Amino acid sequence: MEEKWRKELKYTLTEVESVMMARRLSVFMKRDIHTDGRKKYFIRSLYFDNPDDKVLKEKLSGVAVRDKFRIRYYNFDARLIRLEKKSKRYFLGHKFQCPLEPEEVEKIISGELDWMAEDTRGLVRELWLKMKLELYRPVVLVDYMREPFTFAPGNVRVTFDREIRSGKSMRDFFRKDAPTVPVLDGGRCIMEVKYDDFMPDVVSRTILTAKNREQAFSKFAACRING
C-alpha cells in the first residue's frame, strides 16, 4: 500500500474562538467516526526520548526530517492500544502504527525488551532498536480531549485539542486518576488541520480568521517543558 504523506497545520485559539470555529465547521463537516456519537473523546499518549532529549531538541530546533514514537489509547479503553511512529519530512507528515496488548505496554514501561527483538511487527522491532541502540525510554504522558471533524474532499481532518495535561509517572499509563498538570493557560485550544493534496476552499475560508496564529506547536514538547 502506498504511504500517504499529509500536510498539517496547527493554530492556537482561545476557548471562545475554538467553540465558534467548531460550530462553523459543523455546518458542512462530519463528526469523526471515532467519537461514537459523542462530540469529543479522551486521548492518552506515552512518548519516548533518549537521555540527551534527542526528540525534544529536534522538535525545538525545527529539524526537517525527524521521527517520534508513542503509545496511545482512547477513553481509557485498553482493548485498542497502538504503537505509533509519527514521521515528519519537511512540510509533510505520516503516521505508521500497529496494535499492542496491555501486557506488552507494561513490559515496555518496565524495561523488559527482549521479546521485541523477534516480534513479527516491524514497528515493534524498530522501537526495540531505538531503545537498545539509542537508549530510548518512555519520558512523558500527554492527556487531552479531542473534538474531531472530517470532510471527504481533500481528505480533510480538523481537530480541536483541549485540556492538554502532562504526567511524569509512566507506570500510571492505565490509571484514570494519574497525576497530571495543565500545560496551556486560560483554556487555550490547539486546532490541527490535516489534508492530502489540496484544502477545499470552503475549509480554507472557514479557518481564515485563525491564519495569523499558525505555529509549529507540539503537545509532546509543551508537556516535556511545562509539565
Order of alpha helices (4+ residues) and beta strands (2+ residues): beta-alpha-beta-beta-alpha-beta-beta-beta-alpha-alpha-beta-beta-beta-beta-alpha-alpha
